[in-house]
């Protein structure tokens, strides 16, 4: 990961992410304000879910009391109410802990709050966001936010030293994103993750190349890609195209735009090895241009059918 050269930078949050395949992809680190806004939205969703669940269980308990008065089965009522209390405790635990894990382990890597503000979790090394990373960053949230609350409860609400220690603890962790340029909280540092802005443009707008039917793409070093008359070139089976998604398509476009021989060779070897092809040797650019064109056509066709493939790690989503 490195900072984008000044001439290409839109904001101070722009970075270049180098993927395991050696592809440089421009990304933007999410602002601290957007991360805070997403967290507040998620907490609001969690509180609403907790409230609805509590209300529903209370209503069920009231119904059980009414039935018990008619049947006069006190022991059965006690067991039923105990069961509802256990259900409530489990539900509150899951809302507080499993909520973030469930959504961040999904293909979008984002909770509803993050999706609303247009940000998502990603691995800082450019690889796949693993379950271990998501679990680690969310376990640290308990240490960052909830441990001070437990400390105060144990020390007593009237304990001045308890409040002072809890305030210092919160200050250390809450202010940590202000003292690193990527806005990383402790959970991100431990887990090897960061929070990035989600590209807001659709695939058709993000890609500057025309439709792929009966056309090949000719990339110029200085200007946007130009369309050229169709030529007989490399053909790829659907299974060979299905291994990559939108993320890799945009990365491949960047490599073709830059036109660096070393990058083209490296990316060609990676793709050829991945799909089991070797017929593009000594004609790497043409191979990659044809692969780009046909991959783009496949992804756009999928989008028209309501199917999207975000990257090589995710399946097709509706």
LINGIQUI-V416591 format. One line per field, one symbol per residue. phi: phi as a letter, one per 30 degrees, with the letter a starting at -180 (. if undefined). A space follows every 50 residues. Layout:
phi = ???
This chain:
phi = .bddeedcddbdcdbcccdedicdbdbbdddddddddddddddddddddd ddddddddddddddddddddchcdddddddddddddedddddddddcded ddddddddiadeddddcibadbdddidddcddddddddddddddccdddd dddddjdcdddddddddddddedddeddcbdciddedddddicaccdded ddeddddccdecdhbcccccdccdecdbedbdbdcbdddddddbbdeddd ddddddddiddddddddeddddddcicbdceibdddeddddeeddddddd ddddcicbbdaddcddcd
